């Protein structure tokens, strides 16, 4: 396992409005969300990075303005026919 350590200024921590004990989790979730949004991580890998079960991770994406499922109209039509 790789460990990443970072310094976050008090001003940044205050601006995030996150309790100090929740800061690491908030940064992990933000990173996981962005990497998922960019297509760099699957939802499962992003959930692992965030430290959450996959379903919980997917349900929190809306809090960050990220769609859990990014389908084209054609893909959506195909999926709805199959359902």
N, C-alpha and C positions, 0 to 999 in steps of 0.2 A: 504494500500500500504506500502511496505517496502522500506526504503531509505538506500542506501549503500553509504558510504563516504570513499574515499581513498586518500591518499597522493601520489603524483607522483613527483619525483625529477625533477628539471630543466633540468638535463642531459638527463633523459629519455624522457621528453617532446621534447627536441631538437632533440634527436635521431629519434623520431617518425616523425619529419618534419611536424607537425600539428600545426596550429595556436592555441594559448591558448584557444580561444573561441570555437574551434572545437574539443578540446581534449576529452571532456566527450562523445561526439557523436562517436568519433573514437574508444574509449575504449568500449562503448556499442556495436558497430557494431562488433568489434573483438570478444567480449565475446559471442554475439548472434551467430556469424558464427561458432565458435568452438563448442558451445553447440549443434547447429544444426548438425554439422559434426559428432559429437559423438553420435548422436541419442538421446540426452537428452531432446531436445526441438523439437516440430514440426516446420514446416516452419512458420506457423501463429504465434506461441508463440515466436519464435526467432525474427520475424519481429516486434512484439510488443515490445520486449526487445530493439531492435535496434531503435525503434521509427520511423519505416518506414511502408508504406503499403506492404503487402505480395509480390506483383509483383515486387516492387522496391527492396525489400530485395533479392528475388531470382535472380534478374538481377545483383546485386552487388556481388554475391557469386564468380563469376569467377575472380573478382579482388583479391580474397583471395585464389585462387587455389582450390576452393571447388565446386564439382559438385552439381547442383541444384537438379538433379534427379539421384539417385544411384540405378540403376536397374541391375539385373543379366541378362545374355543373354536370359534366358528363359522368364523372366518378360518382357524384351524388345520385344521379338518376339510376346508374347501375346498381348502387348499393340499395336504393329503395325498392328496386324491382326484385332484388334477391331476398329482401327482408320478409 
